[in-house]
Amino acid sequence: MKTIVFLTTSSFFLSCTASQKTSHSVNAVTASDKVWNQDNIRDFEKEIESLRARYHIPGLSVGIVNEKKLAWKNGFGYSDIESKITPDENTVYQIASVSKTFGSILLMQQVEAGKVSLDDPIAKYGINLGARWGSDERIKLKHLLTHTAMGNTGNGFKPGYKFRYNGDWYGRLSSAIEKSSGKSYGELLMNTIILPLGLKNTVPSTDDSVDFKLTGYDKNSFLTKVAKPYDWKNKQFNRVTFSYGFGPAAGIMSTVSDLAVYSIAIDEKKFLKPGTWEQVFTPFVTPRGKTIQYGLGWYVKYYKGIKVVWHTGWWTGYSALFIKIPEKDLTFIVLANSQDLTRPFYHIIQPIPGFGLYQPFRKNLNNNLLASDFAKAFIDHFVQL
């Protein structure tokens, strides 16, 4: 699929701002703020629909959380192309790696209870990463949690020095969570987060029969709420057949309305102590003093001095975007039934005239939220940094 680079003075400035918080005051958005006027909402919806069409996404469920409620929501396109069903805030999707934010909570609860230390070597929990890494005693749980376990040839594959995203290794954290708690990961997720928050449509993957059974739902009945997965190939939408696993790294199914409740709970600092939440939303610093773009289960960066935390999801047939800007009291949630809400923005390779294949302004969603046109549309219309 052809990918287009969009460059503006404002987006370039935002991507190059300092990574540290500034001292200026920031006003949170309120219901009376000008961003909620009908003209801005209409223009924003037009832009989202335009982006959906441009990137060949069959359906989107979108919401914005403000002042402890789902302040705006809408559905675009189709959750089921064949039946022409329009998605809404209660349409269920695989949220892919947004699941990592739930896994972080469950692990950090074990840390707070004194049952786990982030400095524990992975060998303590029987974690073997294979190949050159194995159960190397230098690799700690914190390295899996922050995607810094792998290293590279430049540092002799030492852990802690280099961010290299690895969802499979993040998923190995289930061993520490389950061994320390004495419960299965699915049980903890249901009893700690899903049931207490009353998340009616948030479940372990329907393809994981053991953990989905914990919900008490009938699988066939639940599947009627789920957006059908597609992929854009050969200039047409193709239905996807895939089996989705479940664990700390991925496999949670949810909706915009449920994730709004989850987001509000995070704002209210539920599940963890305030100090632990601060740790979660603090970028990891390498032994050489380099600040990476990831905290404990979340991407974390400052744009014009304002902290932005987010996670993306990208899996066969589904993708997700979950952005929180605490100082502005805003959360942006987008769920899609194809990969292309996030996939196009990880590898932007369209040449820039005059530069050939070299791109001095290259942005990648793996380290820069503003690589995403969807994220930028939200920030332009509502955050106005």
Beta strands, then each sheet from edge to edge (+ up, - down):
strand 1: 59-66
strand 2: 69-77
strand 3: 93-94
strand 4: 203-204
strand 5: 230-233
strand 6: 236-239
strand 7: 252-254
strand 8: 299-303
strand 9: 306-315
strand 10: 318-325
strand 11: 330-336
sheet 1: 2+ 1- 11+ 10- 9+ 8-
sheet 2: 3+ 7- 4+
sheet 3: 5+ 6-
end
